[in-house]
Amino acid sequence: MTIRIILILLFVLITAGFTALFAFGMKKSKKGIKVAGAVGAILSLLGFLCIPFSIYTVDTGEVAVVKYLGQANNVRQAGTYFDFWVVKTYQKYDIKTQTIPINTATYSSDAQTMDIQMTVQYKIMPDKAIKIAEQYGSLDALQNRIESVAIEKTKAVLSAHKAMNIIADRASMSPLVEDAIKSAIDEKFYVDIQTVAMTNIDFSDAFEKAVEDKMIAEQQQLKANYENETKIAKAKADAEAKVVQAEAEAKANDLLEKSLTENILRQMYIEKWDGKLPSTVAGDSSTMLIPTESTEKQSN
């Protein structure tokens, strides 16, 4: 474009100079100067009409379909070209990644409405630019077709799922939609689908309120169940603690009883003895009379 502008300005100046020369020849009645000025002005005017407008520049990130008398017959990559503009025209296509923002509405399998926001990113195949020109005419027409297919496939995927499942598995919905769109937009569209991203799924206010109420009820039920389980666990722990305590006391008493050895019992007997010996001692085979103070007195 810069080269074209420079050439236009150059030919304007040249034409203006020859025109001035022609006017000078007319004023001075000099035929040679007048003819030279006229011929120069005509040639520069023809050059102005032919040369600048036949300079085409294809920028990086673009391809151009060259149409000869309206029929696409060639593709130009990035660069500067000279093609006579009367018979050849350029139709440029952006080969960088294009983004299509999509807003649509659809239904889940249980008839819940959804507002969908998503983006589809794609790139055209540079070597198929002639096909795009022939079948779609322009990039806008191709993009409109891609958008229609994307909406159709998105509705088909989401309508196969219940609303609660879509909410619960929202992260998995975008890959499913992307796979469906990529399968539908194949080589017939002459583009490569880069990414499909679902940026928002918005249900009706009434449905979202119902979901919120359900989640609150579930949380309350979980809290009640937790409190009941805590009480049961505490009661069980208290019962087990009492059993352990009772067992410990029983073991202590058993140990206490076992610790009362024969010597301890003898010592307790001695502590309680009044100092008097028994008068008789019985054995297995005989009975022995033990003398006491009273019996000794009688014998004397």
Secondary structure, 3 states (H helix, E strand, C coil): CHHHHHHHHHHHHHHHHHHHHHHHHHHHCCHHHHHHHHHHHHHHHHHHHHCHHHEEEECCCEEEEEEECCEEEEEECCEEEECCCCCEEEEEEECCCEEEEEEEEEECCCCCEEEEEEEEEEEECHHHHHHHHHHCCCHHHHHHHHHHHHHHHHHHHHCCCCHHHHHHCHHHHHHHHHHHHHHHCCHHHCEEEEEEEEEEEEECHHHHHHHHHHHHHHHHHHHHHHHHHHHHHHHHHHHHHHHHHHHHHHHHHHHHHHHCCHHHHHHHHHHHCCCCCCCEEECCCCEEECCCHHHHHHHC
